[in-house]
């Protein structure tokens, strides 16, 4: 019986050491809060009173809200179809990044949302022309859904560094 008590005592002691080791290991971990996020709304967007910011900035990362191919300061989608809309969107994104002291060379991820997946090839041509001069292309995801804001054919959001 003495041996059983000794074995149980050693198991409890070993368990305590493991728990303390785990607590010590995780005591150095910190949880970053995002209360320090900044929000950017351009003067042209303020006039439109959208319920979102043009971009949010957390640390060194700029998160540009989804953009449609509207003329700056309006809710009017440019004429010319998917090609013209894609070019307009990328120019609008460039304008937002420039206002924040960044530029399209610092984009590292894009998310393209098409109204119709059959527009993929044409969108890709305009997108490629915009980023063609870069040696490092941003990561990209593309999908099609059903209906986009303002009747747009495409919406693009992106992430860039400052």
Secondary structure as a PSIPRED ss2 file (coil, helix, strand):
# PSIPRED VFORMAT (PSIPRED V4.0)

   1 X C   1.000  0.000  0.000
   2 X H   0.000  1.000  0.000
   3 X H   0.000  1.000  0.000
   4 X H   0.000  1.000  0.000
   5 X H   0.000  1.000  0.000
   6 X H   0.000  1.000  0.000
   7 X H   0.000  1.000  0.000
   8 X H   0.000  1.000  0.000
   9 X H   0.000  1.000  0.000
  10 X H   0.000  1.000  0.000
  11 X H   0.000  1.000  0.000
  12 X H   0.000  1.000  0.000
  13 X H   0.000  1.000  0.000
  14 X H   0.000  1.000  0.000
  15 X H   0.000  1.000  0.000
  16 X H   0.000  1.000  0.000
  17 X H   0.000  1.000  0.000
  18 X H   0.000  1.000  0.000
  19 X H   0.000  1.000  0.000
  20 X H   0.000  1.000  0.000
  21 X H   0.000  1.000  0.000
  22 X H   0.000  1.000  0.000
  23 X H   0.000  1.000  0.000
  24 X H   0.000  1.000  0.000
  25 X H   0.000  1.000  0.000
  26 X H   0.000  1.000  0.000
  27 X H   0.000  1.000  0.000
  28 X C   1.000  0.000  0.000
  29 X C   1.000  0.000  0.000
  30 X C   1.000  0.000  0.000
  31 X C   1.000  0.000  0.000
  32 X C   1.000  0.000  0.000
  33 X C   1.000  0.000  0.000
  34 X C   1.000  0.000  0.000
  35 X C   1.000  0.000  0.000
  36 X C   1.000  0.000  0.000
  37 X C   1.000  0.000  0.000
  38 X E   0.000  0.000  1.000
  39 X E   0.000  0.000  1.000
  40 X E   0.000  0.000  1.000
  41 X C   1.000  0.000  0.000
  42 X C   1.000  0.000  0.000
  43 X H   0.000  1.000  0.000
  44 X H   0.000  1.000  0.000
  45 X H   0.000  1.000  0.000
  46 X H   0.000  1.000  0.000
  47 X H   0.000  1.000  0.000
  48 X H   0.000  1.000  0.000
  49 X C   1.000  0.000  0.000
  50 X C   1.000  0.000  0.000
  51 X C   1.000  0.000  0.000
  52 X C   1.000  0.000  0.000
  53 X C   1.000  0.000  0.000
  54 X C   1.000  0.000  0.000
  55 X E   0.000  0.000  1.000
  56 X E   0.000  0.000  1.000
  57 X E   0.000  0.000  1.000
  58 X E   0.000  0.000  1.000
  59 X C   1.000  0.000  0.000
  60 X C   1.000  0.000  0.000
  61 X E   0.000  0.000  1.000
  62 X E   0.000  0.000  1.000
  63 X E   0.000  0.000  1.000
  64 X E   0.000  0.000  1.000
  65 X E   0.000  0.000  1.000
  66 X E   0.000  0.000  1.000
  67 X E   0.000  0.000  1.000
  68 X E   0.000  0.000  1.000
  69 X C   1.000  0.000  0.000
  70 X E   0.000  0.000  1.000
  71 X C   1.000  0.000  0.000
  72 X C   1.000  0.000  0.000
  73 X C   1.000  0.000  0.000
  74 X C   1.000  0.000  0.000
  75 X C   1.000  0.000  0.000
  76 X C   1.000  0.000  0.000
  77 X E   0.000  0.000  1.000
  78 X C   1.000  0.000  0.000
  79 X C   1.000  0.000  0.000
  80 X C   1.000  0.000  0.000
  81 X H   0.000  1.000  0.000
  82 X H   0.000  1.000  0.000
  83 X H   0.000  1.000  0.000
  84 X H   0.000  1.000  0.000
  85 X H   0.000  1.000  0.000
  86 X H   0.000  1.000  0.000
  87 X H   0.000  1.000  0.000
  88 X H   0.000  1.000  0.000
  89 X H   0.000  1.000  0.000
  90 X H   0.000  1.000  0.000
  91 X H   0.000  1.000  0.000
  92 X H   0.000  1.000  0.000
  93 X H   0.000  1.000  0.000
  94 X H   0.000  1.000  0.000
  95 X H   0.000  1.000  0.000
  96 X H   0.000  1.000  0.000
  97 X H   0.000  1.000  0.000
  98 X H   0.000  1.000  0.000
  99 X H   0.000  1.000  0.000
 100 X C   1.000  0.000  0.000
 101 X C   1.000  0.000  0.000
 102 X C   1.000  0.000  0.000
 103 X C   1.000  0.000  0.000
 104 X H   0.000  1.000  0.000
 105 X H   0.000  1.000  0.000
 106 X H   0.000  1.000  0.000
 107 X E   0.000  0.000  1.000
 108 X E   0.000  0.000  1.000
 109 X E   0.000  0.000  1.000
 110 X E   0.000  0.000  1.000
 111 X E   0.000  0.000  1.000
 112 X E   0.000  0.000  1.000
 113 X E   0.000  0.000  1.000
 114 X E   0.000  0.000  1.000
 115 X C   1.000  0.000  0.000
 116 X C   1.000  0.000  0.000
 117 X H   0.000  1.000  0.000
 118 X H   0.000  1.000  0.000
 119 X H   0.000  1.000  0.000
 120 X H   0.000  1.000  0.000
 121 X H   0.000  1.000  0.000
 122 X H   0.000  1.000  0.000
 123 X H   0.000  1.000  0.000
 124 X H   0.000  1.000  0.000
 125 X H   0.000  1.000  0.000
 126 X H   0.000  1.000  0.000
 127 X H   0.000  1.000  0.000
 128 X H   0.000  1.000  0.000
 129 X H   0.000  1.000  0.000
 130 X H   0.000  1.000  0.000
 131 X H   0.000  1.000  0.000
 132 X C   1.000  0.000  0.000
 133 X C   1.000  0.000  0.000
 134 X C   1.000  0.000  0.000
 135 X C   1.000  0.000  0.000
 136 X C   1.000  0.000  0.000
 137 X C   1.000  0.000  0.000
 138 X C   1.000  0.000  0.000
 139 X E   0.000  0.000  1.000
 140 X E   0.000  0.000  1.000
 141 X E   0.000  0.000  1.000
 142 X E   0.000  0.000  1.000
 143 X E   0.000  0.000  1.000
 144 X E   0.000  0.000  1.000
 145 X C   1.000  0.000  0.000
 146 X C   1.000  0.000  0.000
 147 X C   1.000  0.000  0.000
 148 X C   1.000  0.000  0.000
 149 X H   0.000  1.000  0.000
 150 X H   0.000  1.000  0.000
 151 X H   0.000  1.000  0.000
 152 X C   1.000  0.000  0.000
 153 X C   1.000  0.000  0.000
 154 X E   0.000  0.000  1.000
 155 X E   0.000  0.000  1.000
 156 X E   0.000  0.000  1.000
 157 X E   0.000  0.000  1.000
 158 X E   0.000  0.000  1.000
 159 X E   0.000  0.000  1.000
 160 X E   0.000  0.000  1.000
 161 X E   0.000  0.000  1.000
 162 X C   1.000  0.000  0.000
